[in-house]
Amino acid sequence: MDETQAFFNKSKKKLLSAHSSYELEDYSSAVSLSYYSMFLVAKALILKKGVKAPKTHNGLIYLFKVHYIEQDDFSYEKYVYLNNARIPRLL
């Protein structure tokens, strides 16, 4: 399994955990896990483009915007979701 696929698989596990947390009314964990699921998908997509993933969350979100929003057909809304999801995770 390549690194890109590994990040997609980790993302799926985080999303399933987020759903479980939500069902248990553990909303803080659900928000955090949902963000990390989106973050891992963005990281996988950056790697798929052959771009080295940066070490920071802000850097990765920026690269996602550059390579997928500005250069590809992804809607700007996807970037907004990822960027906005980062904020509650920090609270």
PyMOL Python script that loads the backbone (N, CA, C, O; Angstrom):
from pymol import cmd

cmd.read_pdbstr("""\
ATOM      1  N   MET A   1       0.849  -1.175   0.000  1.00  0.00           N
ATOM      2  CA  MET A   1       0.000   0.000   0.000  1.00  0.00           C
ATOM      3  C   MET A   1       0.893   1.237   0.000  1.00  0.00           C
ATOM      4  O   MET A   1       1.852   1.319   0.767  1.00  0.00           O
ATOM      5  N   ASP A   2       0.574   2.190  -0.859  1.00  0.00           N
ATOM      6  CA  ASP A   2       1.383   3.404  -0.914  1.00  0.00           C
ATOM      7  C   ASP A   2       0.943   4.395   0.167  1.00  0.00           C
ATOM      8  O   ASP A   2      -0.082   4.211   0.824  1.00  0.00           O
ATOM      9  N   GLU A   3       1.739   5.441   0.331  1.00  0.00           N
ATOM     10  CA  GLU A   3       1.493   6.428   1.386  1.00  0.00           C
ATOM     11  C   GLU A   3       0.161   7.153   1.194  1.00  0.00           C
ATOM     12  O   GLU A   3      -0.546   7.432   2.162  1.00  0.00           O
ATOM     13  N   THR A   4      -0.172   7.450  -0.043  1.00  0.00           N
ATOM     14  CA  THR A   4      -1.435   8.132  -0.327  1.00  0.00           C
ATOM     15  C   THR A   4      -2.621   7.288   0.136  1.00  0.00           C
ATOM     16  O   THR A   4      -3.522   7.791   0.807  1.00  0.00           O
ATOM     17  N   GLN A   5      -2.617   6.022  -0.218  1.00  0.00           N
ATOM     18  CA  GLN A   5      -3.705   5.130   0.184  1.00  0.00           C
ATOM     19  C   GLN A   5      -3.755   4.969   1.701  1.00  0.00           C
ATOM     20  O   GLN A   5      -4.838   4.865   2.278  1.00  0.00           O
ATOM     21  N   ALA A   6      -2.609   4.948   2.338  1.00  0.00           N
ATOM     22  CA  ALA A   6      -2.561   4.834   3.801  1.00  0.00           C
ATOM     23  C   ALA A   6      -3.254   6.032   4.457  1.00  0.00           C
ATOM     24  O   ALA A   6      -3.971   5.865   5.444  1.00  0.00           O
ATOM     25  N   PHE A   7      -3.048   7.231   3.922  1.00  0.00           N
ATOM     26  CA  PHE A   7      -3.716   8.407   4.473  1.00  0.00           C
ATOM     27  C   PHE A   7      -5.219   8.362   4.225  1.00  0.00           C
ATOM     28  O   PHE A   7      -5.997   8.762   5.091  1.00  0.00           O
ATOM     29  N   PHE A   8      -5.639   7.881   3.057  1.00  0.00           N
ATOM     30  CA  PHE A   8      -7.067   7.713   2.801  1.00  0.00           C
ATOM     31  C   PHE A   8      -7.685   6.716   3.794  1.00  0.00           C
ATOM     32  O   PHE A   8      -8.783   6.945   4.300  1.00  0.00           O
ATOM     33  N   ASN A   9      -6.986   5.622   4.069  1.00  0.00           N
ATOM     34  CA  ASN A   9      -7.488   4.623   5.019  1.00  0.00           C
ATOM     35  C   ASN A   9      -7.578   5.189   6.433  1.00  0.00           C
ATOM     36  O   ASN A   9      -8.553   4.943   7.144  1.00  0.00           O
ATOM     37  N   LYS A  10      -6.561   5.948   6.840  1.00  0.00           N
ATOM     38  CA  LYS A  10      -6.598   6.586   8.166  1.00  0.00           C
ATOM     39  C   LYS A  10      -7.762   7.567   8.249  1.00  0.00           C
ATOM     40  O   LYS A  10      -8.423   7.676   9.282  1.00  0.00           O
ATOM     41  N   SER A  11      -8.003   8.272   7.160  1.00  0.00           N
ATOM     42  CA  SER A  11      -9.101   9.228   7.126  1.00  0.00           C
ATOM     43  C   SER A  11     -10.442   8.532   7.338  1.00  0.00           C
ATOM     44  O   SER A  11     -11.294   9.013   8.085  1.00  0.00           O
ATOM     45  N   LYS A  12     -10.612   7.409   6.680  1.00  0.00           N
ATOM     46  CA  LYS A  12     -11.872   6.661   6.822  1.00  0.00           C
ATOM     47  C   LYS A  12     -12.077   6.208   8.269  1.00  0.00           C
ATOM     48  O   LYS A  12     -13.191   6.274   8.788  1.00  0.00           O
ATOM     49  N   LYS A  13     -11.013   5.751   8.916  1.00  0.00           N
ATOM     50  CA  LYS A  13     -11.109   5.325  10.319  1.00  0.00           C
ATOM     51  C   LYS A  13     -11.482   6.498  11.222  1.00  0.00           C
ATOM     52  O   LYS A  13     -12.297   6.351  12.133  1.00  0.00           O
ATOM     53  N   LYS A  14     -10.884   7.660  10.968  1.00  0.00           N
ATOM     54  CA  LYS A  14     -11.207   8.858  11.762  1.00  0.00           C
ATOM     55  C   LYS A  14     -12.671   9.241  11.567  1.00  0.00           C
ATOM     56  O   LYS A  14     -13.350   9.620  12.521  1.00  0.00           O
ATOM     57  N   LEU A  15     -13.151   9.144  10.340  1.00  0.00           N
ATOM     58  CA  LEU A  15     -14.534   9.506  10.067  1.00  0.00           C
ATOM     59  C   LEU A  15     -15.498   8.541  10.765  1.00  0.00           C
ATOM     60  O   LEU A  15     -16.513   8.971  11.314  1.00  0.00           O
ATOM     61  N   LEU A  16     -15.193   7.264  10.748  1.00  0.00           N
ATOM     62  CA  LEU A  16     -16.027   6.285  11.465  1.00  0.00           C
ATOM     63  C   LEU A  16     -16.013   6.554  12.969  1.00  0.00           C
ATOM     64  O   LEU A  16     -17.046   6.444  13.630  1.00  0.00           O
ATOM     65  N   SER A  17     -14.850   6.906  13.506  1.00  0.00           N
ATOM     66  CA  SER A  17     -14.742   7.245  14.928  1.00  0.00           C
ATOM     67  C   SER A  17     -15.515   8.527  15.234  1.00  0.00           C
ATOM     68  O   SER A  17     -16.135   8.642  16.291  1.00  0.00           O
ATOM     69  N   ALA A  18     -15.479   9.484  14.318  1.00  0.00           N
ATOM     70  CA  ALA A  18     -16.229  10.726  14.502  1.00  0.00           C
ATOM     71  C   ALA A  18     -17.724  10.429  14.585  1.00  0.00           C
ATOM     72  O   ALA A  18     -18.435  10.984  15.423  1.00  0.00           O
ATOM     73  N   HIS A  19     -18.184   9.550  13.706  1.00  0.00           N
ATOM     74  CA  HIS A  19     -19.604   9.181  13.710  1.00  0.00           C
ATOM     75  C   HIS A  19     -19.974   8.512  15.040  1.00  0.00           C
ATOM     76  O   HIS A  19     -21.015   8.818  15.621  1.00  0.00           O
ATOM     77  N   SER A  20     -19.132   7.613  15.512  1.00  0.00           N
ATOM     78  CA  SER A  20     -19.393   6.948  16.794  1.00  0.00           C
ATOM     79  C   SER A  20     -19.429   7.956  17.937  1.00  0.00           C
ATOM     80  O   SER A  20     -20.294   7.889  18.810  1.00  0.00           O
ATOM     81  N   SER A  21     -18.485   8.883  17.922  1.00  0.00           N
ATOM     82  CA  SER A  21     -18.444   9.920  18.965  1.00  0.00           C
ATOM     83  C   SER A  21     -19.706  10.770  18.931  1.00  0.00           C
ATOM     84  O   SER A  21     -20.262  11.114  19.974  1.00  0.00           O
ATOM     85  N   TYR A  22     -20.146  11.100  17.746  1.00  0.00           N
ATOM     86  CA  TYR A  22     -21.370  11.887  17.598  1.00  0.00           C
ATOM     87  C   TYR A  22     -22.569  11.128  18.164  1.00  0.00           C
ATOM     88  O   TYR A  22     -23.392  11.697  18.881  1.00  0.00           O
ATOM     89  N   GLU A  23     -22.657   9.849  17.837  1.00  0.00           N
ATOM     90  CA  GLU A  23     -23.765   9.024  18.335  1.00  0.00           C
ATOM     91  C   GLU A  23     -23.758   8.943  19.865  1.00  0.00           C
ATOM     92  O   GLU A  23     -24.812   8.808  20.487  1.00  0.00           O
ATOM     93  N   LEU A  24     -22.578   9.025  20.462  1.00  0.00           N
ATOM     94  CA  LEU A  24     -22.441   8.995  21.921  1.00  0.00           C
ATOM     95  C   LEU A  24     -22.567  10.392  22.542  1.00  0.00           C
ATOM     96  O   LEU A  24     -22.366  10.572  23.743  1.00  0.00           O
ATOM     97  N   GLU A  25     -22.899  11.364  21.710  1.00  0.00           N
ATOM     98  CA  GLU A  25     -23.034  12.765  22.100  1.00  0.00           C
ATOM     99  C   GLU A  25     -21.737  13.362  22.637  1.00  0.00           C
ATOM    100  O   GLU A  25     -21.755  14.288  23.448  1.00  0.00           O
ATOM    101  N   ASP A  26     -20.619  12.822  22.177  1.00  0.00           N
ATOM    102  CA  ASP A  26     -19.295  13.363  22.485  1.00  0.00           C
ATOM    103  C   ASP A  26     -18.920  14.285  21.323  1.00  0.00           C
ATOM    104  O   ASP A  26     -18.091  13.947  20.479  1.00  0.00           O
ATOM    105  N   TYR A  27     -19.547  15.440  21.308  1.00  0.00           N
ATOM    106  CA  TYR A  27     -19.454  16.335  20.159  1.00  0.00           C
ATOM    107  C   TYR A  27     -18.055  16.918  19.962  1.00  0.00           C
ATOM    108  O   TYR A  27     -17.617  17.131  18.831  1.00  0.00           O
ATOM    109  N   SER A  28     -17.369  17.171  21.057  1.00  0.00           N
ATOM    110  CA  SER A  28     -16.008  17.703  20.933  1.00  0.00           C
ATOM    111  C   SER A  28     -15.107  16.722  20.184  1.00  0.00           C
ATOM    112  O   SER A  28     -14.352  17.122  19.298  1.00  0.00           O
ATOM    113  N   SER A  29     -15.184  15.461  20.533  1.00  0.00           N
ATOM    114  CA  SER A  29     -14.392  14.441  19.839  1.00  0.00           C
ATOM    115  C   SER A  29     -14.851  14.286  18.401  1.00  0.00           C
ATOM    116  O   SER A  29     -14.030  14.105  17.502  1.00  0.00           O
ATOM    117  N   ALA A  30     -16.152  14.354  18.175  1.00  0.00           N
ATOM    118  CA  ALA A  30     -16.688  14.223  16.826  1.00  0.00           C
ATOM    119  C   ALA A  30     -16.158  15.327  15.919  1.00  0.00           C
ATOM    120  O   ALA A  30     -15.801  15.070  14.770  1.00  0.00           O
ATOM    121  N   VAL A  31     -16.108  16.544  16.429  1.00  0.00           N
ATOM    122  CA  VAL A  31     -15.589  17.674  15.643  1.00  0.00           C
ATOM    123  C   VAL A  31     -14.109  17.470  15.341  1.00  0.00           C
ATOM    124  O   VAL A  31     -13.675  17.629  14.200  1.00  0.00           O
ATOM    125  N   SER A  32     -13.348  17.124  16.352  1.00  0.00           N
ATOM    126  CA  SER A  32     -11.908  16.941  16.177  1.00  0.00           C
ATOM    127  C   SER A  32     -11.604  15.808  15.194  1.00  0.00           C
ATOM    128  O   SER A  32     -10.774  15.966  14.298  1.00  0.00           O
ATOM    129  N   LEU A  33     -12.263  14.690  15.360  1.00  0.00           N
ATOM    130  CA  LEU A  33     -12.041  13.553  14.474  1.00  0.00           C
ATOM    131  C   LEU A  33     -12.484  13.840  13.041  1.00  0.00           C
ATOM    132  O   LEU A  33     -11.850  13.386  12.088  1.00  0.00           O
ATOM    133  N   SER A  34     -13.567  14.591  12.893  1.00  0.00           N
ATOM    134  CA  SER A  34     -14.024  14.975  11.550  1.00  0.00           C
ATOM    135  C   SER A  34     -12.993  15.850  10.862  1.00  0.00           C
ATOM    136  O   SER A  34     -12.700  15.667   9.681  1.00  0.00           O
ATOM    137  N   TYR A  35     -12.442  16.802  11.607  1.00  0.00           N
ATOM    138  CA  TYR A  35     -11.399  17.655  11.033  1.00  0.00           C
ATOM    139  C   TYR A  35     -10.207  16.811  10.588  1.00  0.00           C
ATOM    140  O   TYR A  35      -9.712  16.967   9.471  1.00  0.00           O
ATOM    141  N   TYR A  36      -9.749  15.918  11.463  1.00  0.00           N
ATOM    142  CA  TYR A  36      -8.583  15.115  11.104  1.00  0.00           C
ATOM    143  C   TYR A  36      -8.868  14.211   9.901  1.00  0.00           C
ATOM    144  O   TYR A  36      -7.967  13.924   9.112  1.00  0.00           O
ATOM    145  N   SER A  37     -10.096  13.771   9.764  1.00  0.00           N
ATOM    146  CA  SER A  37     -10.455  12.992   8.581  1.00  0.00           C
ATOM    147  C   SER A  37     -10.284  13.838   7.316  1.00  0.00           C
ATOM    148  O   SER A  37      -9.708  13.379   6.330  1.00  0.00           O
ATOM    149  N   MET A  38     -10.786  15.067   7.351  1.00  0.00           N
ATOM    150  CA  MET A  38     -10.632  15.965   6.197  1.00  0.00           C
ATOM    151  C   MET A  38      -9.163  16.304   5.962  1.00  0.00           C
ATOM    152  O   MET A  38      -8.702  16.340   4.821  1.00  0.00           O
ATOM    153  N   PHE A  39      -8.442  16.549   7.036  1.00  0.00           N
ATOM    154  CA  PHE A  39      -7.020  16.887   6.944  1.00  0.00           C
ATOM    155  C   PHE A  39      -6.231  15.763   6.272  1.00  0.00           C
ATOM    156  O   PHE A  39      -5.391  16.020   5.409  1.00  0.00           O
ATOM    157  N   LEU A  40      -6.502  14.523   6.668  1.00  0.00           N
ATOM    158  CA  LEU A  40      -5.784  13.384   6.099  1.00  0.00           C
ATOM    159  C   LEU A  40      -6.100  13.186   4.621  1.00  0.00           C
ATOM    160  O   LEU A  40      -5.224  12.801   3.847  1.00  0.00           O
ATOM    161  N   VAL A  41      -7.346  13.446   4.226  1.00  0.00           N
ATOM    162  CA  VAL A  41      -7.689  13.368   2.802  1.00  0.00           C
ATOM    163  C   VAL A  41      -6.933  14.444   2.034  1.00  0.00           C
ATOM    164  O   VAL A  41      -6.390  14.183   0.960  1.00  0.00           O
ATOM    165  N   ALA A  42      -6.900  15.655   2.587  1.00  0.00           N
ATOM    166  CA  ALA A  42      -6.157  16.738   1.929  1.00  0.00           C
ATOM    167  C   ALA A  42      -4.680  16.375   1.801  1.00  0.00           C
ATOM    168  O   ALA A  42      -4.055  16.648   0.777  1.00  0.00           O
ATOM    169  N   LYS A  43      -4.129  15.763   2.838  1.00  0.00           N
ATOM    170  CA  LYS A  43      -2.721  15.351   2.797  1.00  0.00           C
ATOM    171  C   LYS A  43      -2.497  14.293   1.716  1.00  0.00           C
ATOM    172  O   LYS A  43      -1.515  14.351   0.976  1.00  0.00           O
ATOM    173  N   ALA A  44      -3.397  13.345   1.633  1.00  0.00           N
ATOM    174  CA  ALA A  44      -3.289  12.309   0.600  1.00  0.00           C
ATOM    175  C   ALA A  44      -3.365  12.923  -0.795  1.00  0.00           C
ATOM    176  O   ALA A  44      -2.616  12.539  -1.693  1.00  0.00           O
ATOM    177  N   LEU A  45      -4.270  13.873  -0.967  1.00  0.00           N
ATOM    178  CA  LEU A  45      -4.410  14.514  -2.274  1.00  0.00           C
ATOM    179  C   LEU A  45      -3.169  15.319  -2.647  1.00  0.00           C
ATOM    180  O   LEU A  45      -2.760  15.329  -3.808  1.00  0.00           O
ATOM    181  N   ILE A  46      -2.573  15.988  -1.673  1.00  0.00           N
ATOM    182  CA  ILE A  46      -1.339  16.742  -1.928  1.00  0.00           C
ATOM    183  C   ILE A  46      -0.231  15.779  -2.353  1.00  0.00           C
ATOM    184  O   ILE A  46       0.494  16.040  -3.312  1.00  0.00           O
ATOM    185  N   LEU A  47      -0.109  14.674  -1.639  1.00  0.00           N
ATOM    186  CA  LEU A  47       0.915  13.684  -1.991  1.00  0.00           C
ATOM    187  C   LEU A  47       0.648  13.089  -3.372  1.00  0.00           C
ATOM    188  O   LEU A  47       1.581  12.801  -4.121  1.00  0.00           O
ATOM    189  N   LYS A  48      -0.621  12.906  -3.701  1.00  0.00           N
ATOM    190  CA  LYS A  48      -0.988  12.357  -5.019  1.00  0.00           C
ATOM    191  C   LYS A  48      -0.505  13.261  -6.151  1.00  0.00           C
ATOM    192  O   LYS A  48      -0.204  12.786  -7.246  1.00  0.00           O
ATOM    193  N   LYS A  49      -0.433  14.559  -5.883  1.00  0.00           N
ATOM    194  CA  LYS A  49       0.075  15.518  -6.874  1.00  0.00           C
ATOM    195  C   LYS A  49       1.596  15.504  -6.958  1.00  0.00           C
ATOM    196  O   LYS A  49       2.182  16.174  -7.809  1.00  0.00           O
ATOM    197  N   GLY A  50       2.237  14.733  -6.066  1.00  0.00           N
ATOM    198  CA  GLY A  50       3.691  14.687  -6.057  1.00  0.00           C
ATOM    199  C   GLY A  50       4.332  15.821  -5.289  1.00  0.00           C
ATOM    200  O   GLY A  50       5.529  16.075  -5.423  1.00  0.00           O
ATOM    201  N   VAL A  51       3.537  16.501  -4.488  1.00  0.00           N
ATOM    202  CA  VAL A  51       4.023  17.618  -3.684  1.00  0.00           C
ATOM    203  C   VAL A  51       4.320  17.111  -2.282  1.00  0.00           C
ATOM    204  O   VAL A  51       3.525  16.376  -1.697  1.00  0.00           O
ATOM    205  N   LYS A  52       5.454  17.502  -1.753  1.00  0.00           N
ATOM    206  CA  LYS A  52       5.812  17.116  -0.384  1.00  0.00           C
ATOM    207  C   LYS A  52       4.888  17.843   0.588  1.00  0.00           C
ATOM    208  O   LYS A  52       4.735  19.062   0.518  1.00  0.00           O
ATOM    209  N   ALA A  53       4.285  17.099   1.479  1.00  0.00           N
ATOM    210  CA  ALA A  53       3.368  17.682   2.458  1.00  0.00           C
ATOM    211  C   ALA A  53       4.152  18.470   3.499  1.00  0.00           C
ATOM    212  O   ALA A  53       5.159  17.985   4.015  1.00  0.00           O
ATOM    213  N   PRO A  54       3.699  19.674   3.808  1.00  0.00           N
ATOM    214  CA  PRO A  54       4.384  20.474   4.822  1.00  0.00           C
ATOM    215  C   PRO A  54       4.140  19.914   6.220  1.00  0.00           C
ATOM    216  O   PRO A  54       3.311  19.023   6.404  1.00  0.00           O
ATOM    217  N   LYS A  55       4.855  20.431   7.185  1.00  0.00           N
ATOM    218  CA  LYS A  55       4.748  19.931   8.557  1.00  0.00           C
ATOM    219  C   LYS A  55       3.608  20.573   9.346  1.00  0.00           C
ATOM    220  O   LYS A  55       3.206  20.049  10.384  1.00  0.00           O
ATOM    221  N   THR A  56       3.084  21.703   8.865  1.00  0.00           N
ATOM    222  CA  THR A  56       2.036  22.388   9.620  1.00  0.00           C
ATOM    223  C   THR A  56       0.667  22.202   8.977  1.00  0.00           C
ATOM    224  O   THR A  56       0.549  21.942   7.780  1.00  0.00           O
ATOM    225  N   HIS A  57      -0.353  22.341   9.801  1.00  0.00           N
ATOM    226  CA  HIS A  57      -1.726  22.259   9.301  1.00  0.00           C
ATOM    227  C   HIS A  57      -2.014  23.424   8.368  1.00  0.00           C
ATOM    228  O   HIS A  57      -2.603  23.237   7.303  1.00  0.00           O
ATOM    229  N   ASN A  58      -1.600  24.628   8.760  1.00  0.00           N
ATOM    230  CA  ASN A  58      -1.826  25.799   7.903  1.00  0.00           C
ATOM    231  C   ASN A  58      -1.156  25.626   6.545  1.00  0.00           C
ATOM    232  O   ASN A  58      -1.737  25.964   5.513  1.00  0.00           O
ATOM    233  N   GLY A  59       0.058  25.103   6.548  1.00  0.00           N
ATOM    234  CA  GLY A  59       0.777  24.875   5.296  1.00  0.00           C
ATOM    235  C   GLY A  59       0.068  23.886   4.400  1.00  0.00           C
ATOM    236  O   GLY A  59      -0.012  24.087   3.188  1.00  0.00           O
ATOM    237  N   LEU A  60      -0.445  22.819   4.985  1.00  0.00           N
ATOM    238  CA  LEU A  60      -1.152  21.813   4.193  1.00  0.00           C
ATOM    239  C   LEU A  60      -2.448  22.376   3.618  1.00  0.00           C
ATOM    240  O   LEU A  60      -2.786  22.127   2.461  1.00  0.00           O
ATOM    241  N   ILE A  61      -3.161  23.129   4.431  1.00  0.00           N
ATOM    242  CA  ILE A  61      -4.418  23.721   3.965  1.00  0.00           C
ATOM    243  C   ILE A  61      -4.140  24.712   2.833  1.00  0.00           C
ATOM    244  O   ILE A  61      -4.894  24.783   1.862  1.00  0.00           O
ATOM    245  N   TYR A  62      -3.067  25.464   2.963  1.00  0.00           N
ATOM    246  CA  TYR A  62      -2.682  26.391   1.898  1.00  0.00           C
ATOM    247  C   TYR A  62      -2.359  25.630   0.601  1.00  0.00           C
ATOM    248  O   TYR A  62      -2.825  26.008  -0.474  1.00  0.00           O
ATOM    249  N   LEU A  63      -1.569  24.572   0.706  1.00  0.00           N
ATOM    250  CA  LEU A  63      -1.226  23.790  -0.487  1.00  0.00           C
ATOM    251  C   LEU A  63      -2.460  23.147  -1.109  1.00  0.00           C
ATOM    252  O   LEU A  63      -2.563  23.061  -2.332  1.00  0.00           O
ATOM    253  N   PHE A  64      -3.384  22.700  -0.287  1.00  0.00           N
ATOM    254  CA  PHE A  64      -4.638  22.155  -0.799  1.00  0.00           C
ATOM    255  C   PHE A  64      -5.363  23.219  -1.624  1.00  0.00           C
ATOM    256  O   PHE A  64      -5.871  22.940  -2.710  1.00  0.00           O
ATOM    257  N   LYS A  65      -5.402  24.432  -1.095  1.00  0.00           N
ATOM    258  CA  LYS A  65      -6.049  25.531  -1.822  1.00  0.00           C
ATOM    259  C   LYS A  65      -5.344  25.792  -3.152  1.00  0.00           C
ATOM    260  O   LYS A  65      -6.003  25.931  -4.182  1.00  0.00           O
ATOM    261  N   VAL A  66      -4.040  25.859  -3.141  1.00  0.00           N
ATOM    262  CA  VAL A  66      -3.281  26.161  -4.357  1.00  0.00           C
ATOM    263  C   VAL A  66      -3.457  25.072  -5.409  1.00  0.00           C
ATOM    264  O   VAL A  66      -3.724  25.367  -6.574  1.00  0.00           O
ATOM    265  N   HIS A  67      -3.305  23.807  -4.995  1.00  0.00           N
ATOM    266  CA  HIS A  67      -3.280  22.709  -5.967  1.00  0.00           C
ATOM    267  C   HIS A  67      -4.653  22.168  -6.359  1.00  0.00           C
ATOM    268  O   HIS A  67      -4.806  21.594  -7.438  1.00  0.00           O
ATOM    269  N   TYR A  68      -5.647  22.344  -5.495  1.00  0.00           N
ATOM    270  CA  TYR A  68      -6.950  21.757  -5.809  1.00  0.00           C
ATOM    271  C   TYR A  68      -8.066  22.775  -6.012  1.00  0.00           C
ATOM    272  O   TYR A  68      -9.023  22.504  -6.738  1.00  0.00           O
ATOM    273  N   ILE A  69      -7.959  23.916  -5.393  1.00  0.00           N
ATOM    274  CA  ILE A  69      -9.003  24.927  -5.570  1.00  0.00           C
ATOM    275  C   ILE A  69      -8.641  25.853  -6.726  1.00  0.00           C
ATOM    276  O   ILE A  69      -9.459  26.123  -7.606  1.00  0.00           O
ATOM    277  N   GLU A  70      -7.400  26.334  -6.705  1.00  0.00           N
ATOM    278  CA  GLU A  70      -6.976  27.291  -7.727  1.00  0.00           C
ATOM    279  C   GLU A  70      -6.585  26.619  -9.046  1.00  0.00           C
ATOM    280  O   GLU A  70      -6.731  27.229 -10.105  1.00  0.00           O
ATOM    281  N   GLN A  71      -6.094  25.382  -9.005  1.00  0.00           N
ATOM    282  CA  GLN A  71      -5.602  24.737 -10.223  1.00  0.00           C
ATOM    283  C   GLN A  71      -6.488  23.607 -10.740  1.00  0.00           C
ATOM    284  O   GLN A  71      -6.347  23.193 -11.891  1.00  0.00           O
ATOM    285  N   ASP A  72      -7.390  23.106  -9.912  1.00  0.00           N
ATOM    286  CA  ASP A  72      -8.251  21.998 -10.320  1.00  0.00           C
ATOM    287  C   ASP A  72      -9.712  22.416 -10.238  1.00  0.00           C
ATOM    288  O   ASP A  72     -10.024  23.596 -10.083  1.00  0.00           O
ATOM    289  N   ASP A  73     -10.588  21.451 -10.343  1.00  0.00           N
ATOM    290  CA  ASP A  73     -12.022  21.718 -10.371  1.00  0.00           C
ATOM    291  C   ASP A  73     -12.708  21.648  -9.015  1.00  0.00           C
ATOM    292  O   ASP A  73     -13.938  21.658  -8.955  1.00  0.00           O
ATOM    293  N   PHE A  74     -11.953  21.579  -7.927  1.00  0.00           N
ATOM    294  CA  PHE A  74     -12.585  21.532  -6.606  1.00  0.00           C
ATOM    295  C   PHE A  74     -13.251  22.884  -6.337  1.00  0.00           C
ATOM    296  O   PHE A  74     -12.727  23.937  -6.702  1.00  0.00           O
ATOM    297  N   SER A  75     -14.400  22.829  -5.698  1.00  0.00           N
ATOM    298  CA  SER A  75     -15.085  24.085  -5.384  1.00  0.00           C
ATOM    299  C   SER A  75     -14.400  24.761  -4.193  1.00  0.00           C
ATOM    300  O   SER A  75     -13.818  24.106  -3.329  1.00  0.00           O
ATOM    301  N   TYR A  76     -14.490  26.069  -4.179  1.00  0.00           N
ATOM    302  CA  TYR A  76     -13.914  26.861  -3.088  1.00  0.00           C
ATOM    303  C   TYR A  76     -14.522  26.452  -1.752  1.00  0.00           C
ATOM    304  O   TYR A  76     -13.879  26.546  -0.706  1.00  0.00           O
ATOM    305  N   GLU A  77     -15.758  25.999  -1.804  1.00  0.00           N
ATOM    306  CA  GLU A  77     -16.473  25.553  -0.606  1.00  0.00           C
ATOM    307  C   GLU A  77     -15.706  24.451   0.139  1.00  0.00           C
ATOM    308  O   GLU A  77     -15.727  24.409   1.370  1.00  0.00           O
ATOM    309  N   LYS A  78     -15.032  23.563  -0.597  1.00  0.00           N
ATOM    310  CA  LYS A  78     -14.266  22.480   0.033  1.00  0.00           C
ATOM    311  C   LYS A  78     -13.124  23.040   0.883  1.00  0.00           C
ATOM    312  O   LYS A  78     -12.855  22.564   1.986  1.00  0.00           O
ATOM    313  N   TYR A  79     -12.464  24.058   0.342  1.00  0.00           N
ATOM    314  CA  TYR A  79     -11.398  24.723   1.093  1.00  0.00           C
ATOM    315  C   TYR A  79     -11.970  25.386   2.347  1.00  0.00           C
ATOM    316  O   TYR A  79     -11.384  25.284   3.424  1.00  0.00           O
ATOM    317  N   VAL A  80     -13.094  26.055   2.213  1.00  0.00           N
ATOM    318  CA  VAL A  80     -13.713  26.736   3.354  1.00  0.00           C
ATOM    319  C   VAL A  80     -14.066  25.728   4.443  1.00  0.00           C
ATOM    320  O   VAL A  80     -13.832  25.991   5.623  1.00  0.00           O
ATOM    321  N   TYR A  81     -14.625  24.584   4.068  1.00  0.00           N
ATOM    322  CA  TYR A  81     -14.958  23.553   5.057  1.00  0.00           C
ATOM    323  C   TYR A  81     -13.719  23.101   5.817  1.00  0.00           C
ATOM    324  O   TYR A  81     -13.727  23.030   7.046  1.00  0.00           O
ATOM    325  N   LEU A  82     -12.662  22.798   5.085  1.00  0.00           N
ATOM    326  CA  LEU A  82     -11.430  22.328   5.717  1.00  0.00           C
ATOM    327  C   LEU A  82     -10.841  23.406   6.610  1.00  0.00           C
ATOM    328  O   LEU A  82     -10.480  23.134   7.755  1.00  0.00           O
ATOM    329  N   ASN A  83     -10.741  24.608   6.105  1.00  0.00           N
ATOM    330  CA  ASN A  83     -10.146  25.694   6.874  1.00  0.00           C
ATOM    331  C   ASN A  83     -10.972  26.020   8.119  1.00  0.00           C
ATOM    332  O   ASN A  83     -10.411  26.226   9.196  1.00  0.00           O
ATOM    333  N   ASN A  84     -12.284  26.069   7.983  1.00  0.00           N
ATOM    334  CA  ASN A  84     -13.149  26.376   9.126  1.00  0.00           C
ATOM    335  C   ASN A  84     -13.187  25.250  10.151  1.00  0.00           C
ATOM    336  O   ASN A  84     -13.332  25.511  11.345  1.00  0.00           O
ATOM    337  N   ALA A  85     -13.063  24.034   9.718  1.00  0.00           N
ATOM    338  CA  ALA A  85     -13.084  22.893  10.652  1.00  0.00           C
ATOM    339  C   ALA A  85     -11.860  22.896  11.555  1.00  0.00           C
ATOM    340  O   ALA A  85     -11.897  22.352  12.659  1.00  0.00           O
ATOM    341  N   ARG A  86     -10.784  23.502  11.092  1.00  0.00           N
ATOM    342  CA  ARG A  86      -9.537  23.569  11.871  1.00  0.00           C
ATOM    343  C   ARG A  86      -9.739  24.390  13.136  1.00  0.00           C
ATOM    344  O   ARG A  86      -9.130  24.087  14.163  1.00  0.00           O
ATOM    345  N   ILE A  87     -10.573  25.416  13.091  1.00  0.00           N
ATOM    346  CA  ILE A  87     -10.707  26.365  14.185  1.00  0.00           C
ATOM    347  C   ILE A  87     -11.327  25.739  15.446  1.00  0.00           C
ATOM    348  O   ILE A  87     -10.736  25.875  16.518  1.00  0.00           O
ATOM    349  N   PRO A  88     -12.488  25.059  15.376  1.00  0.00           N
ATOM    350  CA  PRO A  88     -13.054  24.471  16.612  1.00  0.00           C
ATOM    351  C   PRO A  88     -12.134  23.421  17.245  1.00  0.00           C
ATOM    352  O   PRO A  88     -12.177  23.196  18.455  1.00  0.00           O
ATOM    353  N   ARG A  89     -11.316  22.792  16.425  1.00  0.00           N
ATOM    354  CA  ARG A  89     -10.385  21.791  16.946  1.00  0.00           C
ATOM    355  C   ARG A  89      -9.407  22.433  17.919  1.00  0.00           C
ATOM    356  O   ARG A  89      -8.914  21.775  18.835  1.00  0.00           O
ATOM    357  N   LEU A  90      -9.128  23.705  17.722  1.00  0.00           N
ATOM    358  CA  LEU A  90      -8.158  24.410  18.548  1.00  0.00           C
ATOM    359  C   LEU A  90      -8.749  24.899  19.859  1.00  0.00           C
ATOM    360  O   LEU A  90      -8.004  25.246  20.775  1.00  0.00           O
ATOM    361  N   LEU A  91     -10.066  24.935  19.970  1.00  0.00           N
ATOM    362  CA  LEU A  91     -10.720  25.457  21.183  1.00  0.00           C
ATOM    363  C   LEU A  91     -10.752  24.474  22.309  1.00  0.00           C
ATOM    364  O   LEU A  91     -11.270  24.781  23.383  1.00  0.00           O
TER     365      LEU A  91
END
""", "prot")
cmd.dss("prot")
cmd.show_as("cartoon", "prot")
cmd.util.cbc("prot")
cmd.orient("prot")
